[in-house]
Amino acid sequence: MSKPELRKKLASLSFSEKIKILEKLRQRSLAIAAAGLRSGQANRNPK
């Protein structure tokens, strides 16, 4: 699926469906962080 097609599909979803997707993504992100699989990109460029 191309980016424009994906954007149209996401735009057509209801707000509650979008929230469900965001919750899944957040849970996945937390699981990755807890497993230590993050590369630490946020801390690579200290100011």
C-alpha positions in Angstrom: 0.0 0.0 0.0 1.4 3.4 -1.0 1.7 6.3 1.4 -1.2 8.3 -0.2 -3.5 5.2 0.0 -2.5 4.6 3.6 -3.2 8.2 4.5 -6.6 8.1 2.9 -7.4 4.8 4.7 -6.4 6.4 8.1 -8.3 9.6 7.3 -11.5 7.5 6.8 -11.3 5.8 10.2 -13.4 7.0 13.1 -11.7 8.8 16.0 -12.2 5.7 18.3 -10.5 3.5 15.7 -7.6 5.9 15.5 -7.3 5.9 19.3 -7.2 2.0 19.3 -4.3 2.1 16.8 -2.4 4.7 18.8 -2.8 2.6 22.0 -1.4 -0.5 20.2 1.5 1.6 18.9 2.2 2.9 22.4 2.1 -0.5 24.0 4.5 -1.8 21.3 6.8 1.2 21.9 6.8 0.5 25.7 7.5 -3.2 25.1 10.5 -2.4 22.8 11.9 0.0 25.4 11.4 -2.5 28.3 13.2 -5.2 26.3 16.2 -2.9 25.8 15.9 -2.9 22.0 16.0 0.9 21.7 19.2 2.3 20.3 19.0 5.4 22.4 18.7 7.8 19.5 17.1 10.5 21.8 20.3 10.8 23.8 22.8 10.8 20.9 23.0 14.5 20.5 23.3 16.1 24.0 23.4 19.8 24.0 
